[in-house]
Every structure is written in structure tokens, then in C-alpha cells.
Amino acid sequence: MRSFFIGIAGGSGAGKTALAKELKKHFKQKASVFHLDNYQKFGEKLPLAAGLKNWDHPNSIKWDKLRKDLISLKRGHKIVVETRNQKLLSNLELPKEVVFSPSKVVIIEGNLLFCRSGIRRLLDFLIYLEAGDRLRMRRRTKFKDPQYAKGVLLPMHRQYVEPTKKFADLVLDTGKHSLKKCCQQAARYITPLAKKL
């Protein structure tokens, strides 16, 4: 079985996880979802910004592991993904290992997902979600830390995330359109492509 890979990127709070879940509902048992967050580095390996651990820099991601896992899925093999409680974000927490099996449609979401050309080439369809800073700040709890938002998250978004919009096959504005509408628009493009596999 060959899988159709959908990548969803965009700013924190733009609705990536919500759209991924909605697309999974649309494709039902044919689809599965996994998250770039599960490839974050922990502890001393993290870059710093404004004296804080920078979870929003490309160097905070285990790109080699992600690429290896995506290739394995494309070849029809199962992978083992380490998951953590993203609210804790602690290197002291022992990660849980989850076995992830290939499916007809594989949906991967993460704000930095389009930053590496080697990853983009493995994706069949790229969706970028955009939304204004104020809207995203209302949606995301980590924006409630003004030091992190001002010193890390927003600057990293402008430097690394927003420029990747140019790589997208489809750009959706979640500030102007409902989640249901965005899912319908995405499915309209994706469904005919996925059926060709």
C-alpha cells in the first residue's frame, strides 16, 4: 500500500492540529495523524533565545529521525514514535513509545514542518494555515507567557515559519474561514489526488 502524505504547517495557534483531526474524520479509517512535536529535542540540546529554551527554532527538531520515519512509512513499514506530554515539556519525563502503522492517508502537522527541503520532498500535498497574531494568541496557552511570546515564539514565527508559506500547495486563512470550511476546501484538492494512488 502506498500512502498519500499531507503536511500541515503554520503558526502556533493557527489550527493545525484541529484541521488534522478534521481531515482524519473526513477520510475515516483510511487516515492517521502524527505530530512534529513528537520529534522535539529535550534538555541541554535545545537552542536558547532571550535566555529561554527555544522550542520554536528548527534546531529543536530531530529532523534525521523524522525523515527516516517518513521514508519507512512510505515503504509500508511500521515506525515507533516517542510521545511526551507537551504541557510538561520536560526532559525528565520518560517518553511513551507508540507504534505507528502506515495508512492510505498520513497527516503530519507542525509549525516548522516545511523548513527542511528533504522533508518537503516526502510530502505529497502541503497545506499552510495562516491567522493573525492576536487570534493565535487567544488560542494558544503558551502565548499567555508574554516573555516567551515576545522573545521567542513570535520572532521565530516570522523568521522560520511564515516564510515557508511559499512552499504550500494550498494556503488557508483560519481567521476568515471556519474549521469545517477549511477542511472542505482541503478535501476538495486532496481527495482526487489520493484516489490516484
Sequence and secondary structure as in RCSB ss.txt:
>XXXX:A:sequence
MRSFFIGIAGGSGAGKTALAKELKKHFKQKASVFHLDNYQKFGEKLPLAAGLKNWDHPNSIKWDKLRKDLISLKR
GHKIVVETRNQKLLSNLELPKEVVFSPSKVVIIEGNLLFCRSGIRRLLDFLIYLEAGDRLRMRRRTKFKDPQYAK
GVLLPMHRQYVEPTKKFADLVLDTGKHSLKKCCQQAARYITPLAKKL
>XXXX:A:secstr
   EEEEEEESTTSSHHHHHHHHHHHHGGGEEEEEGGGGB  GGGS EETTEE TTSGGGB HHHHHHHHHHHHT
T  EEEEE  TTT  TTS  EEEEE   SEEEEE TTGGG HHHHTT SEEEEEE  HHHHHHH GGGGSHHHII
IIIHHHIIIIIGGGGGG SEEEETTTS HHHHHHHHHHHHHHHHHT 
